[in-house]
Amino acid sequence: MAIRETAARRGFVICNTLFFAVVCFIFAYPLWYVFIQSVSSGESVNAAWLPQGFTFTNYRDVLKMPSVGQAAFISVLRTLLGTSCTVLACMLLGYLFSKQEMPCRKFLYRTLVITMYLNAGIIPTYLTIRAYGLLNNFWVYILPGVVSAYYVILIKTYVEQLPASVEESAMLDGAGTLTIFFKIILPMSMPIMATIAIYAAVHQWNAWWDNHIYAFSNKNILTLQYMLYRYLTEAERIIREMKEFGVEVDMSTLVTPRNIRMTITMVTVVPVLFVYPFMQRYFVKGIVIGAVKG
């Protein structure tokens, strides 16, 4: 039966469409603005809607920078390893916390939750990392954040909702704890794993603070995001010093032109945009695989 198209409904549809169109524009325009600046020539004035002096020279210059390839490799490597280790460690810990027979379960779980509200501070954290020998070490990107209390809580809640009969049947067939975890719990937990993988991957890819504090003196493990940070701060410092000394310089002749900064921004943002569609499909696939018909 077709729904009658009334004037009120047509007005609602029009207003609703316009509202979401405005919301999409608000979120999409900043990215579009960065993109058109990255493909505009350095001599052109700032473009607002379309590129001016369209060129890919900025991308060519960025990719030709001697340390960009190494930094991109480190960012990709830390994202892959960090995401994998975080998902596996949090899944295992969340699964253990869902078991009533786990020794000191409540104490350990509450201790983990407290870490969401309290932390030691940057100085004790720095001293701890130095004591473990992780300064200027690639593993400083991976090990300190391998377990997240928030992720563990999400996993624990999800695992507790899984049918207990499936695990009990496996135990009756002689399956051990690790066998149950890897062959039953993980396949049934694909939706929550995909969600956590998205969060962890975006965090690892965008991270630069740990590089700035713990590994800034090792040029072999600089990340792409930290290079962008240094590039932006150096440009701002040069401009500030010029203004302090009253030096009049054409902005287009600076060593760090605005278009190149926009280009580096696009290089760091685009990979994240490709993560969401892939993980969304994986999320749906995980729901189908993890479905249990009773």
N, C-alpha and C positions, 0 to 999 in steps of 0.2 A: 504494500500500500504506500503510495507516494505521499510525502509530507507536503501539505499545502503551503505554498510560498506566499506568506503574508508580508505586508509592508513592514511590520515590526521585525520579522525575521530577516528580511533583506537588509534593513538598516543595521541589525546586529552583526550580520555577516560582513558588511562593508566596514563598520567600525572596528570589528575584530581583526579583519585583514589589514587595515591601515595601522592599527596599533602594533601588530607583530612585524609589519614591514618597517615601522620606525625603530622598533627594538633591534631588528636584524641590522638595520643601517648603522645604528649606534655602535654595535659590536663589530661590524665588518669594516666600517670606514677607516678606523686607525690602521688596520692591517693593509688596506688598500693604499692608504696615504704613504705608509712606509715603502710599499712596493713601487709606487710611481716615482718616489724620490730615488729609489735604488736604480731605476732604469732611466733616469734623466741625466743629461750631461751636466758636468760641473759648472759650466758657464751659464746655464739657464737659471732663471729665477725660480723660486719655490713653486712647484706645481701643486694645485689643489685637487684637481679631478682627473686630469690625463697627463701622461708623461710629456715632458718638453725636451726636445733633443734626444729622442729615444735611442738608447744605446745599452749594450751589455758590457761595456768597457769596465764599469765598476766591479762587476762580478769577476771579470777576467783578472783585474788587478788584485782583488781580494784573494782569489785562488792561487795567484802567483806569489803571494807573500810566503816567505820561507818557512814559517812556523805554523801556518794555518792547517796544512795537511796533518801534521803530527798532533796538533791540538784537537782536530776533528776526530782523529783515530782514538785519542784518549777519552774524549767525551762519549763516543759510541761504545768503547770498551767498558767504561765505568757504568754506562746505562745498562748494557746487557748483563754484565756480571752482578752489578748492584741489584737490579730488578730480580734476577734469578735467585740470588742468595736471600733477598728479603722475602720473596714469596715462599720459598722452601722453608726458611727458618720460622717465619710467622705461622705458616700452616702447621708445622710440626708442634710448635709451642701451643698454638690455639687448640689443636687436637688433644694434646696432653691435658690442658686445663679443662677440657670438657669431660674428663674422666674423674668420677668420684673417688676412685681408689688411688689416685695420684698422691704420694706423700707430701704433706705440707701444702696442699693445693690452695687452700684459702689464703694462707699467709703469703705465698709466692705471688698469687694473682693480685692481691691487694697491694703488695709491694710494687708490682709492675704498673698498676693503675696510678699509684702515687707519682711515678715518674712523668705522668702527663701534666702534673700541676707544679712539680718542684724539680729543679735541676741544680747542679753544683755551681754553675757559672763558668765563664769562659776561661778564667785562670786555672782553677782546678782541672777543668777538662783538658786544657793545653798541657798541664803537667802530667796528667794521666797518659795522654797520647804520647808524650815524649818518653815516659817511663816504659811504655810498650814498644818503643823504637819505631813508631809510625810516622814521625816527622819526615817530610820530603820523601814519602813512600807512597806508591800507588794505592796500597791497601788502606790508606787513611780515608779514601773515598768510599770504601766498601764496608769495612768492619764496624766502625762506630755506629752506623745506622742500619745494621743488618736486621735488628729487631725493633719494631715499632709497637708501642702499647696499643695505639688506636687500631692498627691492623689486626693485632692478636684478639682484641675484643670483638671485632667484626667476625673474624673466623670462628672464634669460640661460640658466638651466638648462632652462626650459620650451621656449624657442625652439630650443635645440640638439637637442631630442628630436623636433622636427617633421621630416617627410620632406624631405630635401634635393632629391629629384627634382621636387617641385612648384615650388620656386623656380628650379631649373635649366630647367624647361620654360618658365617665364615669361620667363627671360632669353633663351632661344632665340627666343621670339616677339617680342623687342625691348623688353620691359618694363625700365624703369629701376629704380634702387634705391628711390626714393620710391613708385613705382607698386607695386612688389612689397610694400613695407612696408604701405601703406594698403589695398591691394586683396586681398592674400593673407595676410600675416603677422597683421594685426590680426583679420580674421574667424576665423582658425584659433587665435587666442590669447584668445578670449573667456573661457574658464574662469579663466585666471590674471589677466586684466584684471578680472573680476568679484571675485575674491578680493582683489586689491589695492585695488579701489574701496571694498570694505567697510572694510578697514583704514584707508584714507586718510580716508574720510567720517567714521568714528567718531572718529578722531584730530582732525580739523578741528572737528567739532561740540563735542567735549568740551574743546578747548583754551581756556585762559584765561591761562596764564602769559605768553605773548607779549603779550597785551593789557595785563597788569599791568606788564611791564617796558618795552615799547617804545611803547605807545600809550595810556597811562593818562590823559594830559592832554587827549586829543581825545575829547570826549563824543559826537561824531557817529559814531564807529566803535567804540563799546563793544559787546562781545558779551554775549549772554544769560548765558553761563556766568560771565563776569567780574562781571556784576551780582549773580548769586547769591553769588559769593565775597565781594563787598563787603557784601552784605546779611548774610551769616552772620558775618563778622568784626566788623562794626559791632555786631551784637546781642551777640556774646560780649564785646566791649569794654565795652559799657554795663553788662552784668551784672557783669563783673569790677570796674569802678569803683564800682558800687553796694555790692558786698561789701567793698571796701577802705575805704569811708567809712561802713560800717555802716548803710546805708539799707535799710529794710525796705519792699519794694514788691511788690505782687501781680504775679506773672509774667504773668497774663492781660492786664494793662494796659500791657505794654511796647509801644513803638512798632513793634518787629519781632516779632510773635507767632510762636510755633512753628508754628502751622498754615499761616501764609503762607509760611514757609520750606519747609515740606513741599510746598506747592502749586507754588512755583517749581521745586523739585526735580523734580516730576512733569512740569512743562512742558518741562524740559530733557531728561528721560529718554525720554518717550514717542516723539518723532520717531525716536530711534535704534531703538526696538523695531519700527518699521515698515520700517526699512531692510533688516533681515535676511531677512524673507520675500520681499521683492521681488528682492533680489540672489540669493537661493537659486534662485528660478525662472529668473532670468537666467543663473545659473551652469549649470543643467541645459540651457538652450537653447544656451548657448555650446558645451557638450560635443557636442551634436547637430550644430550647424553646423560645428564644427571637426573632426568625425570624418573620417578619411581611410581609405578601404577600399583595401587593397592586393591 
